[in-house]
Amino acid sequence: MPTLTRDQHFADQVREFDFRYRCLDCNFVNRTDLSCSMAYPNQMLLDPQVRPMEREGVYVFCKYFELEELA
């Protein structure tokens, strides 16, 4: 059985646990203009093509992210 790389393992966990990292799921996003109330530059995170890990293995997420409570 082949060994999973760290990146493959992370990608599997993103799918398995429905990992949320986008501004639209964050408690700190201003719903009117989608800016970050913590002043984090979030333009890149609003792009639907951005993945939680880039091909180079760099994680892409906001340090202020806090999952919004679902009603």
Residue pairs with C-beta under 8 A, 6 or more apart in sequence:
4 12
6 57
7 53
7 57
10 52
10 53
11 53
13 19
14 52
14 53
19 52
20 67
21 45
21 52
21 60
21 61
21 62
21 65
22 45
22 46
23 29
23 34
23 36
23 42
23 45
23 46
23 62
24 34
24 46
25 67
25 68
26 36
26 62
26 64
26 65
26 66
26 67
26 68
27 66
27 67
27 68
27 69
28 36
28 37
28 38
28 40
28 64
28 65
28 66
29 35
29 36
29 37
29 42
30 36
30 37
34 42
34 46
35 42
36 42
36 62
36 64
38 64
40 62
40 63
40 64
42 62
44 50
44 60
45 60
45 61
45 62
50 60
51 60
52 59
52 60
52 61
53 59
53 60
54 60
